[in-house]
């Protein structure tokens, strides 16, 4: 549901009481079309924050570019939608642009950004969008109509230096790493070579390029790495693609060559890597945020995330369940669990953060990036040739494998999971990245006087203080989850509603998870979890529930709080020097467990309105409505009687016939 629709639905329910909504209920402009033209010449330079304070502030015009020619353009569209949701505001005006598969550029509307997939509007672009005759004309338009570009093109042309080179040629400021550094970091083979040269432990790999496939040479590589040429387990992946597209497991030389050939023939890439499969290792990913001034790079690594593959029952793991593939990365599945921070020893987490920070600096990256890698515990004897390199520790080996120059920015992406763990909301982290990029351009100095955003109201614990009524602010509980087959859709709906309602200062919104029933209790005894910001950002309700249970474990809670404070102190050391940073806006909170009955009484006590986002089951059959209405708690949607009727298709048919 669009933001204004959600807000007005809440408003209709709330106006039946004594409190009225402010004008924030009315629709806000989401995305401008083609901006006004203004020719300008820009060069990069270090900007002194003292100068910023003396400049007049004005609206910053941001050009958001998504799409691109790679198979990741659908993910790019999702990222653009999320960025648009969280940066559009009075001090930022966003214009949206799209590059299609054939490298044609268009100025598009927000309605097109909110399409499900690029296929929903690709065929309409010629008639509905303003097209540009060439990429050069597109760049000229950007130079005249926006102040800074935020590229969210993933993969080819977005992370390989293509869009960056175009923008540099026309002196258009942009967020992120420069073209030369992108080219070096995007190619996995070149990046691995550079990492090794910089003193990092790297995964042994073999390059297959174009039609030059040397079976004999690959056999020698298998043997030199103690792999059986007939069955040795390896990973085959494109050197220049992201989102785990084309990544697969192979067994032996023949299987490796076949799968490499398949990737080449499918046009995914003509440069393929064969790497050792890291048995017994744990995959991790870490967001790096540059908080320095101008070209004074000061990278701080947020709390890394451990990616755990969970295999249930008797599953053939030879291929389908052996890797963190595209499906597990982006679609709801019960085969993956995320742990932020990782379940590694604190010293290992410290080393991961240190190494990622060094890597960011040595590769010349800018503003933000995501760096993926592996931790192999008790692997001192592994990779003997790497003795003395960074990553060898007494507790195991740390290896960095992938540099993501434009990290995914979907609502529940690693960027937002990790940022929220250390005090950043979606809006705060995105605006911080944009304002940091502005420091490199003197002409944009005045924009950094604009406040990034006001710190979010935090709800202190314990529970009796958690929901204190604030004057002029209405409390909203957004309930999602349940145990029907629609529970994952419910999570997406609830997350969307919760994040959209966060935009309004007169609402205090709490996300809540309705846990699955245990089949032995009545509905009023079912469990509801009141969730902190970071725990909502998951792909499945099972992940959310597991994260709640893990978060309240005393040892884990203490370690997370310690690491969070450590990262926040590292960030504040530099962020406090920037006038645009107004503070962290997400509190350090734990989830709270209630019975459904007690949760309804709490809603009554704090005069909350409940937004029901539970699909099917007790969310639509009148049960939840009955419990709320018995305590006089206002809620969205129909009442008990209408819900019972509409949930039952026979009853609905009879009602319509009468």
BANU-222503 format. One record per residue (C-alpha): x negated, y negated, z; residue in three letters. Coordinates in pm, whole numbers, padded with zeros to 5 digits, always signed. Layout:
// BANU-222503
XYZALA ...
END
This chain:
// BANU-222503
+00000+00000+00000UNK -00138-00348-00084UNK -00244-00563+00209UNK +00042-00808+00185UNK +00295-00526+00163UNK +00159-00362+00477UNK +00160-00688+00669UNK +00512-00781+00569UNK +00638-00434+00662UNK +00495-00486+01010UNK +00641-00837+01017UNK +00994-00712+00947UNK +00976-00484+01249UNK +00812-00739+01477UNK +01054-01022+01401UNK +01332-00828+01567UNK +01159-00916+01896UNK +01057-01250+02040UNK +00719-01288+01875UNK +00686-01420+01520UNK +00403-01380+01275UNK +00190-01662+01147UNK +00156-01750+00781UNK -00110-01482+00750UNK +00169-01245+00651UNK +00191-01407+00312UNK -00007-01266+00020UNK -00363-01379-00029UNK -00534-01412-00366UNK -00752-01104-00404UNK -00968-01166-00708UNK -01006-01452-00948UNK -01037-01401-01317UNK -01290-01589-01524UNK -01438-01867-01313UNK -01491-02229-01407UNK -01802-02291-01609UNK -02101-02471-01471UNK -02441-02442-01631UNK -02723-02408-01386UNK -03088-02301-01385UNK -03207-02091-01097UNK -03543-01962-00980UNK -03620-01746-00681UNK -03799-01891-00380UNK -03818-01849-00006UNK -03551-02059+00162UNK -03617-02215+00502UNK -03316-02170+00733UNK -03374-02523+00869UNK -03290-02659+00524UNK -02968-02460+00521UNK -02836-02653+00820UNK -02877-02983+00636UNK -02689-02879+00320UNK -02318-02918+00252UNK -02137-02586+00266UNK -01902-02482-00011UNK -01730-02176-00151UNK -01969-01908-00273UNK -01862-01761-00609UNK -01948-01392-00620UNK -01942-01188-00941UNK -01858-00826-00864UNK -01972-00590-01145UNK -01861-00226-01154UNK -01825+00061-01402UNK -02121+00149-01620UNK -02205+00429-01862UNK -02280+00705-01610UNK -02052+00975-01470UNK -02054+00776-01146UNK -01837+00493-01281UNK -01535+00626-01090UNK -01732+00602-00764UNK -01840+00255-00874UNK -01476+00150-00910UNK -01404+00279-00559UNK -01703+00083-00426UNK -01587-00234-00601UNK -01238-00197-00453UNK -01384-00162-00105UNK -01621-00459-00144UNK -01337-00674-00276UNK -01118-00577+00020UNK -01380-00686+00271UNK -01555-00995+00133UNK -01273-01193-00029UNK -01195-01494+00190UNK -01186-01871+00216UNK -01563-01911+00185UNK -01613-01640-00080UNK -01436-01637-00416UNK -01471-01313-00609UNK -01459-01267-00986UNK -01442-00909-01110UNK -01623-00762-01409UNK -01638-00416-01562UNK -01880-00245-01801UNK -01730+00049-01987UNK -01889+00374-02102UNK -02000+00214-02432UNK -02167-00078-02250UNK -01900-00334-02337UNK -01847-00599-02068UNK -01509-00737-01956UNK -01371-00981-01700UNK -01097-00783-01523UNK -00822-00854-01274UNK -00789-00726-00919UNK -00499-00506-01037UNK -00744-00320-01259UNK -00995-00287-00974UNK -00718-00118-00773UNK -00659+00143-01044UNK -00723+00502-00936UNK -00984+00575-01203UNK -01147+00392-01495UNK -00940+00612-01729UNK -00629+00432-01600UNK -00729+00110-01770UNK -01018+00179-02009UNK -00781+00206-02305UNK -00607-00120-02208UNK -00917-00337-02177UNK -00908-00478-02529UNK -00559-00620-02477UNK -00553-00696-02101UNK -00905-00817-02021UNK -01137-01086-02150UNK -01413-00913-02343UNK -01761-01039-02428UNK -01916-00987-02772UNK -02247-00872-02622UNK -02420-00822-02289UNK -02616-01142-02357UNK -02292-01339-02389UNK -02174-01171-02069UNK -02492-01280-01886UNK -02451-01637-02018UNK -02100-01641-01877UNK -02222-01518-01539UNK -02493-01786-01529UNK -02227-02052-01579UNK -01940-01917-01368UNK -02073-01742-01057UNK -02331-01828-00793UNK -02450-01474-00723UNK -02377-01127-00863UNK -02310-00822-00648UNK -02374-00520-00874UNK -02194-00203-00763UNK -02277+00008-01070UNK -02409+00344-00956UNK -02654+00545-01164UNK -02763+00447-01513UNK -02771+00073-01590UNK -02689-00005-01225UNK -02981+00145-01036UNK -03238+00201-01311UNK -03316-00170-01350UNK -03085-00228-01649UNK -02835-00476-01505UNK -03111-00634-01295UNK -03329-00702-01600UNK -03035-00861-01781UNK -02959-01088-01485UNK -03325-01181-01438UNK -03352-01279-01804UNK -03073-01534-01760UNK -03179-01650-01409UNK -02863-01519-01246UNK -02910-01453-00872UNK -02806-01106-00761UNK -02790-00883-00456UNK -03043-00601-00434UNK -03377-00485-00566UNK -03546-00629-00875UNK -03563-00451-01210UNK -03925-00334-01198UNK -03888-00184-00852UNK -03555-00024-00949UNK -03713+00154-01245UNK -03985+00299-01024UNK -03754+00413-00742UNK -03457+00539-00946UNK -03646+00809-01136UNK -03679+01093-00883UNK -03998+01228-01043UNK -04169+00890-01055UNK -04048+00807-00703UNK -04185+01137-00567UNK -04520+01067-00731UNK -04524+00716-00580UNK -04430+00849-00235UNK -04713+01100-00247UNK -04953+00823-00353UNK -04831+00611-00060UNK -04914+00892+00183UNK -04576+01061+00235UNK -04505+01434+00240UNK -04306+01523-00074UNK -04118+01828-00200UNK -04318+02031-00458UNK -04153+01987-00798UNK -04188+02073-01166UNK -04080+01842-01449UNK -03887+01968-01754UNK -03857+01693-02013UNK -03656+01694-02334UNK -03713+02002-02547UNK -04061+02058-02405UNK -03981+02362-02195UNK -04289+02565-02104UNK -04175+02894-01949UNK -04534+02999-01886UNK -04616+02676-01701UNK -04300+02701-01490UNK -04391+03062-01401UNK -04733+02945-01283UNK -04565+02675-01070UNK -04337+02938-00911UNK -04637+03155-00825UNK -04843+02866-00689UNK -04561+02781-00449UNK -04520+03141-00330UNK -04190+03182-00515UNK -04085+03502-00690UNK -04062+03417-01066UNK -03758+03646-01095UNK -03556+03538-00790UNK -03724+03245-00618UNK -03465+02995-00493UNK -03499+02639-00627UNK -03294+02325-00683UNK -03246+02201-01039UNK -03138+01838-01075UNK -03147+01540-01313UNK -03432+01300-01247UNK -03214+00999-01330UNK -02864+01057-01195UNK -02698+01003-00859UNK -02403+01119-00645UNK -02540+01475-00661UNK -02410+01498-01020UNK -02569+01793-01198UNK -02748+01918-00886UNK -02741+02299-00871UNK -02924+02596-00724UNK -03117+02841-00947UNK -03287+03174-00888UNK -03607+03244-01076UNK -03770+03099-01386UNK -03511+03212-01644UNK -03215+03083-01443UNK -03396+02753-01380UNK -03462+02700-01751UNK -03104+02788-01842UNK -02960+02538-01596UNK -03208+02271-01700UNK -03106+02328-02063UNK -02740+02300-01967UNK -02800+01960-01803UNK -02988+01837-02107UNK -02727+01964-02355UNK -02446+01806-02151UNK -02620+01471-02186UNK -02658+01419-01811UNK -03033+01362-01844UNK -03324+01478-02060UNK -03562+01470-01766UNK -03498+01754-01519UNK -03665+01838-01187UNK -03711+02185-01043UNK -03778+02165-00668UNK -03840+02413-00390UNK -03522+02490-00196UNK -03583+02374+00161UNK -03469+02676+00361UNK -03379+02606+00723UNK -03392+02230+00675UNK -03141+01965+00775UNK -03047+01691+00531UNK -03026+01331+00649UNK -02952+00991+00503UNK -03043+00647+00637UNK -02926+00296+00550UNK -03201+00033+00548UNK -03108-00333+00596UNK -03352-00615+00522UNK -03308-00888+00784UNK -03614-01099+00696UNK -03617-01445+00539UNK -03648-01485+00164UNK -03937-01268+00045UNK -04053-01197+00401UNK -03931-00836+00407UNK -03820-00712+00750UNK -03646-00377+00698UNK -03451-00225+00986UNK -03322+00130+00955UNK -02977+00191+01104UNK -02880+00513+01284UNK -02938+00795+01034UNK -02671+01056+00959UNK -02731+01430+00958UNK -02539+01616+00687UNK -02440+01964+00806UNK -02298+02222+00567UNK -02048+02446+00744UNK -01969+02780+00584UNK -01651+02950+00707UNK -01583+03321+00676UNK -01745+03551+00424UNK -01857+03316+00150UNK -02094+03382-00136UNK -02354+03113-00074UNK -02575+03193-00373UNK -02473+02870-00540UNK -02141+02707-00459UNK -02205+02666-00086UNK -02578+02613-00087UNK -02602+02237-00144UNK -02440+01904-00056UNK -02283+01860-00401UNK -02057+01598-00559UNK -01735+01755-00428UNK -01860+01776-00071UNK -01991+01421-00088UNK -01673+01249-00207UNK -01371+01476-00159UNK -01200+01609+00156UNK -01352+01943+00255UNK -01403+02143+00572UNK -01749+02252+00454UNK -01935+01938+00566UNK -01983+01769+00902UNK -02162+01437+00963UNK -02353+01355+01280UNK -02451+00992+01345UNK -02704+00989+01504UNK -02847+01326+01395UNK -02879+01615+01638UNK -03258+01586+01611UNK -03503+01515+01894UNK -03525+01139+01964UNK -03889+01132+01849UNK -03787+01274+01510UNK -03514+01009+01469UNK -03771+00744+01557UNK -04010+00884+01293UNK -03733+00898+01030UNK -03651+00532+01095UNK -04017+00430+01089UNK -04088+00613+00764UNK -03779+00480+00585UNK -03873+00126+00689UNK -04229+00167+00557UNK -04096+00319+00236UNK -03850+00032+00180UNK -04130-00221+00223UNK -04393-00041+00013UNK -04155+00017-00278UNK -04059-00352-00282UNK -03688-00292-00219UNK -03457-00581-00127UNK -03146-00652+00083UNK -03031-00293+00145UNK -03075+00064+00027UNK -03002+00422+00131UNK -03286+00671+00165UNK -03215+01046+00179UNK -03441+01319+00306UNK -03490+01643+00494UNK -03614+01747+00835UNK -03768+02094+00857UNK -03810+02190+01224UNK -04109+02399+01329UNK -04264+02373+00985UNK -04617+02268+01076UNK -04767+02534+00849UNK -04541+02450+00555UNK -04682+02237+00272UNK -05041+02276+00390UNK -05157+02043+00115UNK -04977+01758+00292UNK -05205+01757+00596UNK -05255+01405+00729UNK -04961+01257+00538UNK -04667+01072+00692UNK -04394+01314+00787UNK -04605+01581+00955UNK -04512+01587+01324UNK -04546+01829+01614UNK -04172+01896+01591UNK -04150+01959+01218UNK -04181+01798+00876UNK -03989+01492+00751UNK -03957+01442+00376UNK -03787+01162+00180UNK -03635+01282-00146UNK -03396+01022-00293UNK -03388+00641-00306UNK -03036+00500-00356UNK -03074+00139-00465UNK -02700+00067-00471UNK -02555+00282-00196UNK -02196+00399-00229UNK -01954+00154-00069UNK -01628+00348-00048UNK -01430+00284+00270UNK -01580+00585+00451UNK -01928+00578+00297UNK -02256+00623+00485UNK -02314+00247+00466UNK -02006+00174+00675UNK -02039+00480+00901UNK -02388+00380+01006UNK -02325+00004+01014UNK -02022+00043+01243UNK -02230+00253+01484UNK -02453-00049+01547UNK -02190-00323+01564UNK -02104-00419+01203UNK -01753-00412+01059UNK -01714-00355+00684UNK -01684-00727+00623UNK -01975-00820+00848UNK -02228-00583+00690UNK -02130-00676+00332UNK -02135-01048+00400UNK -02468-01012+00580UNK -02616-00844+00272UNK -02483-01119+00043UNK -02600-01403+00266UNK -02942-01244+00298UNK -02971-01225-00082UNK -02885-01596-00104UNK -03199-01679+00096UNK -03412-01607-00214UNK -03244-01882-00417UNK -03282-02250-00319UNK -02966-02350-00507UNK -02763-02121-00281UNK -02900-02258+00046UNK -02587-02459+00124UNK -02367-02149+00110UNK -02547-01991+00402UNK -02417-02258+00635UNK -02077-02090+00591UNK -02001-01859+00880UNK -02014-01497+00771UNK -01715-01425+00992UNK -01609-01469+01352UNK -01698-01185+01585UNK -01417-00933+01608UNK -01227-00904+01933UNK -01361-00604+02120UNK -01147-00395+02352UNK -01344-00326+02670UNK -01311+00004+02847UNK -01193+00157+03083UNK -00845+00240+02966UNK -00656+00017+03206UNK -00837-00282+03051UNK -00848-00152+02697UNK -00508-00281+02588UNK -00470-00605+02782UNK -00223-00831+02606UNK -00383-01131+02436UNK -00172-01441+02397UNK -00044-01483+02043UNK -00172-01142+01935UNK +00051-00846+01861UNK -00074-00495+01926UNK -00041-00239+01645UNK -00103+00135+01681UNK -00165+00308+01346UNK -00095+00680+01384UNK -00215+00936+01129UNK -00320+01301+01110UNK -00097+01589+01221UNK -00122+01947+01106UNK +00069+01965+00778UNK -00091+02015+00438UNK -00058+01637+00394UNK -00285+01551+00688UNK -00582+01442+00471UNK -00357+01211+00270UNK -00228+01082+00603UNK -00587+01003+00709UNK -00644+00806+00387UNK -00314+00620+00431UNK -00379+00541+00795UNK -00737+00430+00732UNK -00622+00201+00452UNK -00347+00045+00666UNK -00579+00003+00964UNK -00858-00162+00763UNK -00619-00395+00580UNK -00447-00509+00897UNK -00787-00587+01053UNK -00794-00897+00832UNK -00530-01078+01038UNK -00627-01263+01355UNK -00280-01233+01505UNK -00295-00851+01502UNK -00498-00625+01730UNK -00499-00288+01553UNK -00593+00047+01706UNK -00630+00359+01487UNK -00497+00678+01648UNK -00531+01044+01547UNK -00246+01290+01604UNK -00439+01614+01663UNK -00311+01948+01533UNK -00073+02135+01767UNK -00186+02447+01948UNK +00148+02622+01881UNK +00201+02675+02254UNK +00320+02334+02367UNK +00614+02109+02300UNK +00572+01803+02082UNK +00545+01557+02373UNK +00237+01745+02500UNK +00048+01718+02174UNK -00281+01529+02178UNK -00337+01177+02043UNK -00684+01023+02029UNK -00731+00646+02041UNK -01029+00597+01810UNK -01321+00356+01804UNK -01397+00194+01469UNK -01679+00423+01359UNK -01500+00754+01419UNK -01218+00676+01175UNK -01460+00667+00883UNK -01445+01035+00789UNK -01312+01238+00496UNK -01093+01482+00693UNK -00891+01489+01013UNK -01101+01785+01124UNK -01415+01571+01097UNK -01249+01297+01303UNK -01145+01542+01574UNK -01490+01705+01588UNK -01650+01361+01608UNK -01425+01269+01903UNK -01521+01581+02095UNK -01891+01530+02018UNK -01878+01161+02114UNK -01748+01219+02467UNK -02008+01486+02548UNK -02212+01307+02822UNK -02563+01376+02690UNK -02465+01287+02333UNK -02284+00971+02446UNK -02588+00856+02645UNK -02831+00918+02357UNK -02605+00745+02104UNK -02569+00441+02329UNK -02947+00425+02381UNK -03025+00451+02009UNK -02751+00201+01922UNK -02900-00056+02160UNK -03245+00008+02018UNK -03131-00055+01660UNK -02925-00361+01757UNK -03225-00513+01935UNK -03438-00453+01625UNK -03173-00623+01412UNK -03116-00919+01642UNK -03485-01000+01658UNK -03454-01136+01303UNK -03080-01192+01254UNK -03069-01449+01535UNK -03288-01672+01318UNK -03022-01690+01046UNK -02751-01952+01080UNK -02500-01741+00884UNK -02508-01448+01126UNK -02249-01500+01398UNK -02297-01175+01587UNK -02193-00812+01589UNK -01819-00752+01585UNK -01772-00383+01671UNK -01790-00280+02037UNK -01961+00028+02175UNK -01656+00240+02260UNK -01566+00603+02314UNK -01250+00778+02194UNK -00974+00823+02452UNK -00754+01133+02475UNK -00380+01114+02562UNK -00084+01344+02551UNK +00168+01221+02296UNK +00410+01144+02580UNK +00155+00927+02764UNK +00051+00760+02440UNK +00414+00657+02372UNK +00438+00516+02727UNK +00114+00324+02668UNK +00260+00177+02349UNK +00562+00063+02551UNK +00344-00082+02826UNK +00135-00296+02590UNK +00436-00385+02370UNK +00277-00227+02064UNK +00441-00165+01729UNK +00360+00180+01588UNK +00279+00214+01219UNK +00366+00575+01138UNK +00126+00709+00873UNK +00181+01076+00960UNK +00305+01254+00646UNK +00541+01549+00685UNK +00610+01741+01006UNK +00695+01537+01315UNK +00599+01217+01133UNK +00897+01242+00898UNK +01148+01482+01054UNK +01270+01245+01327UNK +01068+01393+01615UNK +00816+01111+01645UNK +01087+00854+01582UNK +01297+01002+01864UNK +01008+00989+02112UNK +00934+00626+02026UNK +01296+00513+02026UNK +01362+00677+02364UNK +01105+00437+02512UNK +01214+00138+02303UNK +00888+00128+02103UNK +00934-00037+01761UNK +00795+00156+01464UNK +00777+00141+01086UNK +01007+00345+00865UNK +01357+00483+00920UNK +01499+00587+01255UNK +01553+00934+01395UNK +01882+01016+01219UNK +01775+00895+00874UNK +01438+01070+00908UNK +01605+01403+00989UNK +01834+01371+00690UNK +01569+01262+00441UNK +01319+01527+00550UNK +01570+01803+00471UNK +01631+01816+00097UNK +01963+02002+00138UNK +02084+01750+00396UNK +01974+01466+00168UNK +02165+01616-00125UNK +02480+01655+00084UNK +02449+01300+00215UNK +02416+01167-00139UNK +02717+01371-00258UNK +02929+01212+00016UNK 
END
